[in-house]
Amino acid sequence: MPINDSWLKSKTTIALFADARVKGREINVEPTQGAMLARGKVDTGAAKQATGGIARGIDGVTRVKRDLQVVAPSKRGAIDDKDEAITTRGNAQIAKDSTLNILLW
């Protein structure tokens, strides 16, 4: 059976979910003719290294590029904020500052 990108993506995703060193749900893998691109966030540099090793261990993966951000779990909320939430907070701060300026005049 020839190895295709769908098979590599499935196999690698399962391996990442099964490995306790990484949080597989936070890593997206994109294979292209055996070359694997891993994107997402990991808790530590060790988890980033482990992700590469796990992907390289899959039959058919020829090379791995890790485009992973190391972000501590305590900082994830700020990193994961959606544009709407950021805009809402920004607008609220602007309104608050405008009200303060009016009161000072």
N, CA, C and O of each residue as an XYZ file, in Angstrom:
420
protein
N       0.839     -1.178      0.000
C       0.000      0.000      0.000
C       0.887      1.245      0.000
O       1.754      1.381      0.863
N       0.682      2.159     -0.959
C       1.476      3.382     -0.979
C       1.087      4.301      0.171
O      -0.072      4.348      0.585
N       2.055      5.015      0.669
C       1.814      5.947      1.775
C       1.448      7.295      1.170
O       2.180      7.830      0.337
N       0.299      7.847      1.597
C      -0.097      9.161      1.101
C      -0.170     10.155      2.258
O      -0.028      9.792      3.425
N      -0.395     11.413      1.901
C      -0.406     12.477      2.908
C      -1.509     12.302      3.957
O      -1.294     12.592      5.134
N      -2.671     11.834      3.542
C      -3.772     11.628      4.502
C      -3.380     10.590      5.551
O      -3.644     10.763      6.741
N      -2.754      9.521      5.096
C      -2.319      8.468      6.008
C      -1.271      9.018      6.973
O      -1.330      8.761      8.175
N      -0.304      9.781      6.435
C       0.747     10.357      7.292
C       0.162     11.320      8.322
O       0.577     11.320      9.481
N      -0.799     12.138      7.901
C      -1.429     13.088      8.830
C      -2.141     12.334      9.946
O      -1.989     12.672     11.120
N      -2.908     11.327      9.590
C      -3.645     10.544     10.597
C      -2.697      9.841     11.549
O      -2.869      9.904     12.766
N      -1.714      9.181     11.004
C      -0.762      8.414     11.820
C       0.007      9.339     12.781
O       0.189      9.016     13.954
N       0.447     10.475     12.268
C       1.211     11.420     13.097
C       0.320     12.046     14.169
O       0.741     12.187     15.317
N      -0.889     12.415     13.810
C      -1.817     13.002     14.776
C      -2.116     12.028     15.911
O      -2.134     12.416     17.079
N      -2.347     10.782     15.572
C      -2.599      9.756     16.594
C      -1.385      9.596     17.505
O      -1.528      9.498     18.723
N      -0.201      9.570     16.918
C       1.024      9.422     17.709
C       1.217     10.602     18.656
O       1.657     10.417     19.791
N       0.894     11.807     18.206
C       1.029     12.991     19.070
C       0.025     12.951     20.216
O       0.359     13.302     21.347
N      -1.211     12.522     19.926
C      -2.219     12.408     20.985
C      -1.826     11.347     22.010
O      -2.128     11.484     23.196
N      -1.160     10.300     21.559
C      -0.822      9.179     22.435
C       0.407      9.444     23.302
O       0.632      8.729     24.279
N       1.196     10.445     22.970
C       2.440     10.702     23.689
C       2.207     11.742     24.793
O       1.758     12.855     24.520
N       2.512     11.373     26.024
C       2.265     12.241     27.187
C       3.163     13.481     27.214
O       2.879     14.424     27.953
N       4.225     13.498     26.433
C       5.145     14.640     26.451
C       4.582     15.868     25.739
O       5.036     16.987     25.975
N       3.607     15.661     24.881
C       3.035     16.772     24.119
C       1.514     16.755     24.249
O       0.924     15.746     24.637
N       0.901     17.862     23.926
C      -0.560     17.941     23.895
C      -0.968     17.940     22.425
O      -0.998     18.982     21.771
N      -1.276     16.766     21.929
C      -1.551     16.588     20.509
C      -2.655     17.460     19.970
O      -2.619     17.834     18.798
N      -3.637     17.798     20.785
C      -4.756     18.603     20.290
C      -4.335     20.031     19.961
O      -5.063     20.743     19.269
N      -3.183     20.454     20.441
C      -2.723     21.811     20.193
C      -1.691     21.883     19.072
O      -1.107     22.936     18.815
N      -1.475     20.738     18.403
C      -0.509     20.680     17.316
C      -1.216     20.222     16.052
O      -1.920     19.213     16.051
N      -1.022     20.968     14.984
C      -1.580     20.612     13.690
C      -0.433     20.171     12.793
O       0.589     20.851     12.707
N      -0.600     19.040     12.127
C       0.438     18.559     11.218
C      -0.074     18.633      9.787
O      -1.235     18.338      9.504
N       0.824     19.034      8.893
C       0.498     19.173      7.479
C       1.583     18.480      6.663
O       2.669     19.031      6.481
N       1.296     17.272      6.170
C       2.283     16.573      5.358
C       2.184     16.963      3.885
O       1.096     17.225      3.372
N       3.324     16.996      3.221
C       3.380     17.208      1.782
C       4.441     16.273      1.228
O       5.637     16.530      1.366
N       4.010     15.208      0.612
C       4.902     14.218     -0.001
C       5.987     13.755      0.967
O       7.158     13.662      0.599
N       5.599     13.474      2.176
C       6.530     12.948      3.174
C       7.152     13.987      4.082
O       7.632     13.656      5.166
N       7.150     15.249      3.653
C       7.681     16.323      4.498
C       6.567     16.778      5.436
O       5.461     17.080      4.988
N       6.851     16.827      6.714
C       5.833     17.127      7.721
C       6.088     18.509      8.329
O       7.192     18.802      8.788
N       5.054     19.348      8.325
C       5.104     20.642      8.992
C       4.223     20.546     10.229
O       3.038     20.228     10.127
N       4.796     20.818     11.393
C       4.053     20.793     12.656
C       3.895     22.229     13.131
O       4.880     22.950     13.292
N       2.634     22.644     13.359
C       2.338     24.002     13.820
C       1.505     23.936     15.085
O       0.754     22.987     15.306
N       1.651     24.963     15.912
C       0.840     25.039     17.113
C       1.637     25.547     18.294
O       2.661     26.215     18.145
N       1.135     25.210     19.482
C       1.768     25.663     20.721
C       2.108     24.464     21.595
O       1.348     23.499     21.684
N       3.259     24.549     22.231
C       3.685     23.524     23.184
C       4.093     24.223     24.477
O       4.401     25.415     24.488
N       4.089     23.455     25.564
C       4.386     24.033     26.880
C       5.869     24.311     27.104
O       6.223     25.269     27.790
N       6.739     23.477     26.529
C       8.170     23.571     26.815
C       9.011     23.293     25.566
O       8.520     22.776     24.562
N      10.272     23.646     25.661
C      11.207     23.308     24.587
C      11.343     21.798     24.420
O      11.525     21.303     23.307
N      11.252     21.070     25.529
C      11.327     19.600     25.463
C      10.142     19.035     24.678
O      10.296     18.072     23.926
N       8.970     19.627     24.850
C       7.789     19.179     24.097
C       7.963     19.484     22.611
O       7.513     18.718     21.758
N       8.607     20.590     22.308
C       8.884     20.946     20.908
C       9.816     19.915     20.284
O       9.588     19.454     19.166
N      10.870     19.556     21.019
C      11.805     18.528     20.535
C      11.103     17.191     20.360
O      11.307     16.499     19.363
N      10.271     16.830     21.341
C       9.563     15.551     21.298
C       8.643     15.474     20.083
O       8.517     14.419     19.462
N       8.002     16.591     19.747
C       7.109     16.618     18.593
C       7.860     16.226     17.322
O       7.363     15.440     16.516
N       9.046     16.773     17.153
C       9.859     16.425     15.979
C      10.229     14.959     15.970
O      10.165     14.308     14.928
N      10.615     14.434     17.116
C      10.992     13.021     17.214
C       9.824     12.092     16.941
O       9.984     11.065     16.282
N       8.662     12.446     17.440
C       7.467     11.627     17.221
C       7.145     11.586     15.730
O       6.903     10.519     15.167
N       7.145     12.754     15.098
C       6.821     12.825     13.668
C       7.852     12.069     12.828
O       7.490     11.363     11.887
N       9.140     12.217     13.169
C      10.186     11.508     12.420
C      10.070      9.994     12.568
O      10.538      9.247     11.708
N       9.452      9.544     13.646
C       9.299      8.118     13.892
C       8.199      7.453     13.071
O       8.045      6.232     13.120
N       7.438      8.234     12.324
C       6.349      7.689     11.511
C       6.904      7.234     10.167
O       7.578      7.998      9.476
N       6.618      5.986      9.800
C       7.045      5.464      8.499
C       6.506      6.334      7.378
O       5.302      6.580      7.302
N       7.386      6.796      6.513
C       6.982      7.611      5.379
C       7.290      9.080      5.544
O       7.295      9.824      4.563
N       7.551      9.523      6.786
C       7.926     10.923      7.021
C       9.406     11.060      6.693
O      10.256     10.397      7.288
N       9.691     11.928      5.741
C      11.071     12.086      5.282
C      11.812     13.198      6.009
O      13.024     13.124      6.208
N      11.076     14.222      6.401
C      11.684     15.310      7.191
C      10.590     16.043      7.937
O       9.411     15.937      7.598
N      10.994     16.794      8.964
C      10.030     17.487      9.818
C      10.478     18.929     10.014
O      11.638     19.201     10.324
N       9.540     19.839      9.826
C       9.775     21.240     10.166
C       8.836     21.577     11.308
O       7.626     21.377     11.207
N       9.400     22.094     12.406
C       8.596     22.445     13.576
C       8.396     23.951     13.618
O       9.326     24.708     13.896
N       7.190     24.368     13.343
C       6.807     25.769     13.445
C       5.931     25.887     14.692
O       4.738     26.182     14.617
N       6.564     25.648     15.837
C       5.845     25.558     17.110
C       6.253     26.704     18.026
O       7.430     27.058     18.105
N       5.288     27.271     18.708
C       5.550     28.306     19.700
C       5.611     27.657     21.076
O       4.752     26.850     21.431
N       6.621     28.012     21.837
C       6.696     27.553     23.221
C       6.012     28.616     24.072
O       6.504     29.737     24.203
N       4.860     28.243     24.653
C       4.066     29.175     25.449
C       3.650     28.461     26.731
O       2.999     27.417     26.689
N       4.032     29.033     27.864
C       3.664     28.439     29.150
C       2.140     28.410     29.282
O       1.464     29.327     28.815
N       1.594     27.372     29.908
C       0.133     27.274     30.064
C      -0.487     28.510     30.712
O      -1.608     28.888     30.374
N       0.228     29.135     31.631
C      -0.314     30.317     32.316
C      -0.441     31.528     31.386
O      -1.171     32.469     31.699
N       0.251     31.514     30.261
C       0.216     32.629     29.310
C      -0.710     32.364     28.130
O      -0.900     33.246     27.292
N      -1.290     31.167     28.045
C      -2.103     30.789     26.892
C      -3.310     31.688     26.681
O      -3.663     31.984     25.539
N      -3.948     32.127     27.757
C      -5.144     32.955     27.622
C      -4.876     34.216     26.809
O      -5.665     34.577     25.935
N      -3.777     34.876     27.092
C      -3.429     36.098     26.370
C      -3.085     35.794     24.912
O      -3.430     36.570     24.020
N      -2.421     34.692     24.670
C      -2.018     34.314     23.315
C      -3.219     33.855     22.496
O      -3.303     34.147     21.303
N      -4.143     33.143     23.120
C      -5.269     32.544     22.416
C      -6.467     33.476     22.243
O      -7.460     33.095     21.625
N      -6.382     34.696     22.784
C      -7.515     35.612     22.672
C      -7.947     35.779     21.223
O      -7.123     35.835     20.310
N      -9.224     35.855     21.042
C      -9.798     36.086     19.725
C      -9.796     37.582     19.440
O      -9.791     38.397     20.363
N      -9.800     37.939     18.159
C      -9.792     39.341     17.762
C     -10.941     40.117     18.385
O     -10.763     41.258     18.811
N     -12.121     39.504     18.439
C     -13.290     40.188     19.003
C     -13.058     40.578     20.460
O     -13.403     41.686     20.870
N     -12.477     39.673     21.239
C     -12.237     39.948     22.647
C     -11.212     41.066     22.817
O     -11.357     41.917     23.694
N     -10.198     41.061     21.995
C      -9.167     42.102     22.060
C      -9.782     43.455     21.677
O      -9.533     44.462     22.339
N     -10.578     43.470     20.614
C     -11.237     44.703     20.169
C     -12.173     45.242     21.244
O     -12.189     46.443     21.510
N     -12.949     44.361     21.860
C     -13.880     44.770     22.915
C     -13.136     45.406     24.080
O     -13.539     46.458     24.574
N     -12.047     44.769     24.525
C     -11.261     45.331     25.631
C     -10.638     46.671     25.241
O     -10.612     47.606     26.042
N     -10.142     46.756     24.018
C      -9.540     48.011     23.545
C     -10.558     49.137     23.501
O     -10.283     50.248     23.954
N     -11.741     48.849     22.955
C     -12.800     49.863     22.890
C     -13.245     50.297     24.279
O     -13.508     51.479     24.503
N     -13.331     49.364     25.204
C     -13.720     49.696     26.578
C     -12.678     50.615     27.214
O     -13.028     51.565     27.914
N     -11.402     50.333     26.972
C     -10.340     51.171     27.538
C     -10.366     52.565     26.924
O     -10.171     53.557     27.627
N     -10.606     52.646     25.619
C     -10.690     53.951     24.944
C     -11.857     54.753     25.501
O     -11.721     55.945     25.776
N     -13.008     54.099     25.668
C     -14.186     54.787     26.221
C     -13.899     55.281     27.632
O     -14.268     56.399     27.991
N     -13.249     54.458     28.420
C     -12.910     54.829     29.803
C     -11.964     56.031     29.807
O     -12.151     56.975     30.575
N     -10.933     55.988     28.930
C      -9.975     57.093     28.848
C     -10.650     58.363     28.365
O     -10.334     59.446     28.857
N     -11.575     58.263     27.411
C     -12.300     59.430     26.885
C     -13.149     60.059     27.972
O     -13.199     61.282     28.096
N     -13.814     59.231     28.757
C     -14.648     59.720     29.856
C     -13.785     60.445     30.877
O     -14.174     61.499     31.378
N     -12.632     59.898     31.187
C     -11.721     60.519     32.143
C     -11.243     61.862     31.619
O     -11.189     62.831     32.377
N     -10.894     61.945     30.335
C     -10.441     63.207     29.752
C     -11.529     64.270     29.800
O     -11.243     65.438     30.063
N     -12.773     63.879     29.549
C     -13.887     64.821     29.600
C     -14.055     65.357     31.025
O     -14.288     66.551     31.216
N     -13.938     64.483     32.016
C     -14.085     64.894     33.399
C     -12.959     65.833     33.847
O     -13.167     66.706     34.689
N     -11.774     65.643     33.281
C     -10.627     66.489     33.667
C     -10.685     67.862     33.036
O     -10.080     68.799     33.557
N     -11.395     68.010     31.929
C     -11.497     69.317     31.253
C     -12.464     70.142     31.994
O     -12.717     71.285     31.615
